[in-house]
């Protein structure tokens, strides 16, 4: 079987990580690296990687079958089109483009050149997400009707170009793209409406976080949140179903599922003192009325991203990350920006 040769374009944090990912795949080999910065080329050379003097040199090398684009977001479109037109397959980091229309141009180019183009939405393989996916598919807590998905940190916006709007910086594009991709991957319904608020607490020209409330046509609602100024984190996942509630606290997969105990029957809750009043509504259920059980084991996707990429090249499989799905994520991102800028709920996605 053919061993495909891939070149990494951009040897920053993600580019160097892709060297490891691609090298671990079957029938795929990292042929070399190109970066515009001398210090990055030197770092790659120290790892024993072949260094290309220019992007044009990569495209001119007939041994190269594919390129991985891991450069600032605003350069993805131009590099991807050049590579496709030079006869190379392309893998691109997220967010794939600065707009949904730009992605359509790349998709049209890939079709015209009969080359494959795939986006590295790697968070579909996260175990915390796969637990939620498995739980929804198995109806562990009945039919899920509300999800809260968030990531919180207190380190501000990392790096340099991620602070700049022209390069596609900000947390909606940096982390939001992951959480929204996960959401659309597990909810089989079109988006009905979107509202959003962006944070500029750090006084950057791009958002340092956001909160978005999304309603789907099938009735499921979701709150998606990213924060970089949170010294106390809220749960990574909080999910409500018709037969229970699940929580995942963080990527360490700590959490639990609480379900009503059908054998205990329905008992009248005992009122509790709540501030300056009493409440039955917010009183906790009795111990015998609920069961606390461990989280389900995470499900698995068919294969790794890069093994899937090779299978796609060999016409053995369809992409796990479909370009049409990525397009819908970009449309949702655009709706979030529009909702935040206009302070209105967006109903046309």
C-alpha positions as CSV (number, residue, x, y, z in Angstrom):
1,X,0.0,0.0,0.0
2,X,1.2,3.5,-0.9
3,X,2.8,5.5,1.9
4,X,1.7,9.1,1.5
5,X,4.1,12.0,2.1
6,X,2.8,15.1,3.9
7,X,4.5,18.4,4.6
8,X,3.7,20.6,7.6
9,X,3.1,24.3,6.8
10,X,3.7,26.3,9.9
11,X,5.8,24.8,12.7
12,X,4.2,26.5,15.7
13,X,2.5,24.8,18.6
14,X,-0.1,23.0,16.5
15,X,2.3,22.4,13.5
16,X,4.8,20.6,15.7
17,X,1.9,18.6,17.3
18,X,0.8,17.5,13.8
19,X,4.2,16.0,13.2
20,X,3.5,13.6,16.1
21,X,-0.1,12.9,15.0
22,X,0.7,12.3,11.3
23,X,3.7,10.2,12.1
24,X,1.6,7.9,14.2
25,X,-0.8,7.2,11.3
26,X,-0.6,4.1,9.1
27,X,0.9,4.7,5.6
28,X,1.6,8.4,6.2
29,X,5.0,10.0,6.7
30,X,6.0,13.6,7.5
31,X,8.2,14.5,4.5
32,X,9.2,17.9,5.8
33,X,8.3,21.3,7.2
34,X,8.1,24.9,5.9
35,X,7.8,28.0,8.1
36,X,8.4,31.6,7.3
37,X,10.4,32.1,10.5
38,X,14.0,31.1,10.7
39,X,13.8,30.1,14.4
40,X,10.9,27.7,13.6
41,X,12.8,26.2,10.7
42,X,15.8,25.7,13.0
43,X,13.6,24.0,15.6
44,X,12.2,21.6,13.0
45,X,15.7,20.9,11.7
46,X,16.8,19.9,15.2
47,X,14.1,17.2,15.1
48,X,15.6,15.8,12.0
49,X,12.9,17.1,9.7
50,X,13.5,18.2,6.1
51,X,13.3,22.0,5.7
52,X,11.8,23.6,2.6
53,X,13.0,27.1,1.7
54,X,9.6,28.2,0.5
55,X,6.0,27.2,0.1
56,X,6.5,27.1,-3.6
57,X,9.3,24.6,-3.1
58,X,6.9,22.3,-1.2
59,X,4.3,22.6,-4.0
60,X,7.0,21.9,-6.7
61,X,8.1,18.7,-5.0
62,X,6.5,15.7,-6.8
63,X,7.2,13.4,-3.8
64,X,4.8,15.4,-1.7
65,X,1.2,14.1,-1.7
66,X,-0.4,16.4,0.9
67,X,0.2,19.5,3.1
68,X,-1.0,20.3,6.5
69,X,-1.8,24.0,7.0
70,X,-1.2,25.2,10.6
71,X,-0.6,28.9,10.0
72,X,-2.6,31.9,11.3
73,X,-6.3,31.7,10.4
74,X,-6.4,34.5,7.7
75,X,-3.8,32.6,5.6
76,X,-5.6,29.3,5.3
77,X,-7.7,30.1,2.2
78,X,-4.9,31.3,0.0
79,X,-2.5,28.5,1.0
80,X,-5.2,25.8,0.6
81,X,-6.2,26.9,-2.9
82,X,-2.5,27.1,-4.0
83,X,-1.9,23.6,-2.7
84,X,-5.0,22.1,-4.3
85,X,-4.2,23.7,-7.6
86,X,-0.7,22.3,-7.4
87,X,-2.1,18.8,-7.1
88,X,-1.8,18.3,-3.4
89,X,-4.3,17.0,-0.9
90,X,-4.9,19.4,2.0
91,X,-5.5,19.1,5.7
92,X,-6.2,22.4,7.4
93,X,-6.3,23.5,11.0
94,X,-9.4,25.1,12.4
95,X,-11.0,27.5,12.0
96,X,-10.7,26.6,8.4
97,X,-11.4,30.0,7.0
98,X,-12.4,33.5,8.1
99,X,-15.9,33.1,6.6
100,X,-18.3,30.4,5.3
101,X,-18.0,31.8,1.8
102,X,-14.3,31.3,1.8
103,X,-14.8,27.6,2.6
104,X,-17.1,27.2,-0.3
105,X,-14.4,28.6,-2.6
106,X,-11.9,26.0,-1.2
107,X,-14.5,23.2,-1.6
108,X,-15.1,24.2,-5.2
109,X,-11.4,24.2,-5.9
110,X,-10.9,20.7,-4.3
111,X,-13.8,19.4,-6.5
112,X,-12.4,21.0,-9.6
113,X,-8.9,19.7,-8.9
114,X,-10.2,16.2,-7.8
115,X,-8.2,16.5,-4.5
116,X,-9.2,15.9,-1.0
117,X,-9.6,18.7,1.6
118,X,-10.2,17.9,5.3
119,X,-10.4,20.1,8.4
120,X,-8.7,19.0,11.6
121,X,-11.7,19.3,14.0
122,X,-9.7,17.2,16.6
123,X,-12.0,17.8,19.6
124,X,-14.5,15.2,18.2
125,X,-12.1,12.7,19.6
126,X,-12.1,14.1,23.1
127,X,-13.2,11.6,25.7
128,X,-15.4,14.0,27.7
129,X,-17.3,14.7,24.5
130,X,-17.5,11.1,23.5
131,X,-19.1,10.3,26.9
132,X,-21.8,12.9,26.1
133,X,-22.2,11.5,22.6
134,X,-22.5,7.9,24.0
135,X,-25.0,9.0,26.7
136,X,-27.2,10.7,24.2
137,X,-27.2,7.8,21.8
138,X,-27.9,5.3,24.5
139,X,-30.5,7.6,26.2
140,X,-28.8,7.0,29.5
141,X,-30.7,10.0,31.0
142,X,-33.6,9.7,28.6
143,X,-34.0,12.3,25.8
144,X,-31.6,15.1,26.3
145,X,-33.3,18.5,26.1
146,X,-30.6,20.9,27.4
147,X,-26.8,20.9,27.2
148,X,-24.2,23.3,28.7
149,X,-20.7,23.1,27.2
150,X,-18.0,25.4,28.4
151,X,-14.3,25.8,28.8
152,X,-12.8,28.1,31.4
153,X,-9.3,29.4,32.0
154,X,-7.7,32.4,33.7
155,X,-4.6,32.9,31.4
156,X,-6.1,35.4,28.9
157,X,-5.6,35.0,25.2
158,X,-2.5,33.0,24.4
159,X,0.1,33.8,21.8
160,X,0.6,36.8,19.6
161,X,-1.5,36.8,16.4
162,X,-4.5,35.4,18.4
163,X,-5.0,39.0,19.8
164,X,-5.5,40.4,16.3
165,X,-8.8,40.6,14.4
166,X,-7.1,40.6,11.0
167,X,-5.5,37.2,11.7
168,X,-8.8,35.7,13.0
169,X,-8.0,35.9,16.7
170,X,-10.4,35.7,19.6
171,X,-12.1,33.0,21.5
172,X,-15.1,32.4,19.3
173,X,-12.7,31.3,16.5
174,X,-10.1,29.7,18.8
175,X,-12.2,27.6,21.2
176,X,-15.8,28.3,20.1
177,X,-15.2,26.5,16.8
178,X,-14.5,23.3,18.8
179,X,-17.5,23.4,21.1
180,X,-19.9,24.4,18.3
181,X,-18.5,21.6,16.1
182,X,-19.1,19.1,18.9
183,X,-22.6,20.4,19.4
184,X,-23.6,20.1,15.8
185,X,-22.0,16.7,15.6
186,X,-24.3,15.2,18.2
187,X,-27.6,17.1,17.7
188,X,-29.3,16.0,14.5
189,X,-31.3,19.1,14.0
190,X,-31.0,22.5,12.3
191,X,-30.4,25.6,14.4
192,X,-33.6,27.6,15.0
193,X,-32.1,30.6,16.8
194,X,-28.9,32.1,18.3
195,X,-28.2,34.8,20.9
196,X,-24.8,35.7,22.1
197,X,-22.7,38.0,24.2
198,X,-18.9,38.6,23.7
199,X,-16.5,39.6,26.4
200,X,-13.8,42.2,26.0
201,X,-12.7,42.3,29.6
202,X,-9.0,42.2,28.7
203,X,-9.4,45.2,26.4
204,X,-8.2,43.4,23.3
205,X,-9.6,44.1,19.8
206,X,-10.9,40.5,19.7
207,X,-13.2,38.7,22.2
208,X,-11.6,37.0,25.2
209,X,-14.7,34.9,25.7
210,X,-18.3,34.6,24.9
211,X,-21.7,33.0,25.9
212,X,-24.2,31.9,23.4
213,X,-27.6,30.4,23.8
214,X,-28.7,28.1,20.9
215,X,-32.1,26.6,20.2
216,X,-32.5,23.8,17.7
217,X,-35.6,23.0,15.7
218,X,-36.1,19.7,17.5
219,X,-36.5,21.7,20.8
220,X,-33.0,21.0,22.3
221,X,-31.4,24.0,23.8
222,X,-27.7,24.6,24.5
223,X,-25.5,27.1,26.3
224,X,-22.0,27.4,25.0
225,X,-19.4,29.4,26.9
226,X,-15.7,30.1,26.6
227,X,-13.9,32.2,29.2
228,X,-10.2,33.2,29.7
229,X,-10.7,35.3,32.9
230,X,-12.3,32.6,35.1
231,X,-10.4,31.9,38.2
232,X,-13.2,29.5,39.3
233,X,-14.3,27.1,36.7
234,X,-17.9,26.0,36.0
235,X,-18.4,22.4,34.8
236,X,-17.1,21.3,31.4
237,X,-20.5,19.7,30.7
238,X,-23.9,19.9,32.4
239,X,-26.6,17.9,30.6
240,X,-30.3,17.5,31.4
241,X,-32.5,14.7,30.2
242,X,-36.0,13.5,30.7
243,X,-34.7,10.8,33.1
244,X,-31.8,12.4,34.9
245,X,-28.9,14.9,34.9
246,X,-25.2,14.4,34.1
247,X,-22.2,16.5,34.9
248,X,-18.6,16.3,33.8
249,X,-16.4,18.6,35.7
250,X,-13.3,18.8,33.6
251,X,-11.0,16.9,31.2
252,X,-10.1,14.5,34.0
253,X,-13.6,13.0,33.4
254,X,-14.7,13.4,37.0
255,X,-18.5,13.6,37.2
256,X,-21.6,11.6,37.8
257,X,-25.2,10.9,36.6
258,X,-28.1,11.3,39.0
259,X,-31.4,9.6,38.0
260,X,-34.8,9.3,39.8
261,X,-35.3,5.9,41.5
262,X,-38.4,4.5,39.9
263,X,-38.8,2.0,42.7
264,X,-38.9,4.6,45.4
265,X,-42.1,6.1,44.2
266,X,-43.0,9.8,44.3
267,X,-42.9,11.4,47.7
268,X,-43.8,14.9,48.7
269,X,-40.5,16.9,49.2
270,X,-39.8,18.3,52.7
271,X,-39.6,22.1,52.7
272,X,-36.2,23.6,53.4
273,X,-35.2,27.0,54.8
274,X,-34.0,29.1,51.8
275,X,-32.8,32.4,52.9
276,X,-35.7,34.2,54.5
277,X,-38.3,31.8,53.3
278,X,-39.3,28.1,52.8
279,X,-39.3,26.2,49.6
280,X,-40.4,22.8,48.4
281,X,-39.6,23.5,44.8
282,X,-35.9,23.8,45.4
283,X,-35.6,21.2,48.2
284,X,-33.3,18.3,47.4
285,X,-34.9,15.0,46.8
286,X,-34.7,12.4,49.5
287,X,-31.7,9.9,49.3
288,X,-34.0,7.0,48.4
289,X,-35.6,9.0,45.6
290,X,-32.5,9.2,43.4
291,X,-29.6,7.0,42.2
292,X,-26.1,8.3,41.6
293,X,-24.3,6.3,39.0
294,X,-20.9,6.6,37.3
295,X,-20.5,8.3,33.9
296,X,-20.8,5.9,31.0
297,X,-17.6,4.8,29.2
298,X,-16.7,7.1,26.3
299,X,-17.7,5.8,22.9
300,X,-15.2,5.6,20.1
301,X,-15.1,7.0,16.6
302,X,-14.2,4.6,13.8
303,X,-10.5,5.6,13.6
304,X,-8.1,8.4,14.2
305,X,-8.2,11.6,12.1
306,X,-5.1,10.8,10.1
307,X,-5.9,7.1,9.6
308,X,-9.2,8.3,8.3
309,X,-7.5,10.8,6.0
310,X,-5.4,8.0,4.5
311,X,-8.5,5.8,4.1
312,X,-10.2,8.7,2.3
313,X,-7.2,9.0,0.0
314,X,-7.4,5.3,-0.7
315,X,-11.2,5.5,-1.3
316,X,-11.9,3.2,1.6
317,X,-13.9,5.6,3.8
318,X,-15.8,8.8,4.0
319,X,-14.3,11.7,6.0
320,X,-15.3,11.7,9.7
321,X,-15.2,15.5,9.5
322,X,-17.3,16.4,6.5
323,X,-16.7,19.8,4.8
324,X,-20.5,20.4,4.8
325,X,-20.5,20.0,8.6
326,X,-17.6,22.5,8.9
327,X,-19.5,24.9,6.7
328,X,-22.5,24.8,9.1
329,X,-20.2,25.5,12.1
330,X,-18.9,28.6,10.3
331,X,-22.4,29.7,9.6
332,X,-23.2,29.3,13.3
333,X,-20.1,31.3,14.2
334,X,-21.2,34.1,11.9
335,X,-24.6,34.1,13.6
336,X,-22.9,34.4,17.0
337,X,-21.0,37.4,15.9
338,X,-24.1,39.0,14.3
339,X,-26.2,38.3,17.4
340,X,-23.5,39.9,19.7
341,X,-23.0,42.9,17.4
342,X,-26.7,43.7,17.0
343,X,-27.8,42.5,20.4
344,X,-30.6,40.6,18.7
345,X,-31.6,36.9,18.5
346,X,-30.7,35.6,15.0
347,X,-33.3,33.3,13.5
348,X,-31.9,32.8,10.0
349,X,-28.8,30.6,10.1
